[in-house]
């Protein structure tokens, strides 16, 4: 189980990184990223592979910098975790709207980065409006929302 932050940012997946992150599932690998639920591990691997990124140039760094009320740092969820968001999007939108976070709900509908790569130039994002997932260029701007395991 994880919780999602009340806010997020439009950021690139990574402004610096143009290599495949070792150990993170990708479409080229033996296992599909749709079965990946290790956003915490992916975030750590992403940050280790891209030490020159910052919280304003990288989805993973932004999420890791975010502090939840329980004192834990956030992480960038994996594609499998993002698909859980897709399946529960109506309930999540209702919850966000009930507490006055409608901008966050709209941003999630437009598309949000996951911690999974596709190739050295592309990464996976969740998209609730039309489809459940797709890929985009790592420098493209998509919504980034920190999550935290409880």
Long-range contacts (C-beta under 8 A, 24 or more apart in sequence): 1-149, 1-150, 2-39, 2-77, 2-81, 2-147, 2-148, 2-149, 2-150, 3-68, 3-147, 3-148, 3-150, 4-85, 4-92, 4-145, 4-146, 4-147, 5-66, 5-68, 5-74, 5-145, 5-146, 5-147, 5-148, 6-96, 6-99, 6-101, 6-104, 7-101, 7-104, 7-145, 8-104, 8-107, 8-112, 8-143, 8-144, 8-145, 8-146, 9-62, 9-143, 9-144, 10-107, 10-141, 10-142, 10-143, 10-144, 11-56, 11-57, 11-58, 11-59, 11-62, 11-113, 11-141, 11-142, 11-144, 12-57, 12-58, 12-59, 12-138, 12-139, 12-140, 12-141, 13-58, 13-59, 13-113, 13-123, 13-136, 13-138, 13-139, 13-140, 13-142, 14-46, 14-50, 14-53, 14-57, 14-58, 14-59, 14-60, 14-123, 14-138, 14-139, 15-53, 15-57, 15-58, 15-139, 16-50, 16-52, 16-53, 16-57, 16-58, 17-46, 17-49, 17-50, 17-53, 17-58, 17-138, 18-120, 18-121, 18-138, 19-49, 19-120, 20-117, 20-119, 20-120, 21-45, 21-46, 21-49, 21-50, 21-117, 22-49, 24-115, 24-116, 24-117, 25-78, 25-79, 25-116, 26-116, 26-117, 26-118, 26-119, 27-118, 27-119, 27-135, 28-118, 28-119, 33-78, 33-79, 33-80, 33-114, 33-116, 33-117, 33-118, 33-124, 34-79, 34-80, 34-83, 34-133, 35-80, 36-78, 36-79, 36-80, 36-81, 36-116, 37-78, 37-80, 37-81, 38-78, 39-75, 39-76, 39-77, 39-78, 39-81, 39-114, 39-115, 39-147, 40-75, 40-149, 42-75, 42-76, 42-78, 42-115, 42-116, 43-75, 43-76, 43-115, 46-76, 46-115, 59-113, 59-115, 59-142, 59-144, 60-115, 62-144, 62-146, 63-144, 63-145, 63-146, 63-147, 64-146, 66-146, 68-146, 68-148, 70-148, 70-150, 72-148, 72-149, 73-148, 74-146, 74-147, 74-148, 75-115, 75-146, 75-147, 75-148, 75-149, 76-113, 76-114, 76-115, 76-144, 76-146, 76-147, 77-114, 77-115, 77-147, 78-114, 78-115, 78-116, 79-114, 79-115, 79-116, 79-124, 79-126, 79-133, 81-114, 81-147, 82-112, 82-114, 82-124, 82-125, 82-126, 82-133, 83-126, 83-132, 83-133, 85-112, 85-126, 85-128, 86-126, 86-128, 86-132, 86-133, 89-128, 104-145, 107-143, 107-145, 108-143, 108-145, 110-142, 110-143, 111-136, 111-142, 111-143, 112-142, 112-143, 112-144, 112-145, 113-142, 113-143, 113-144
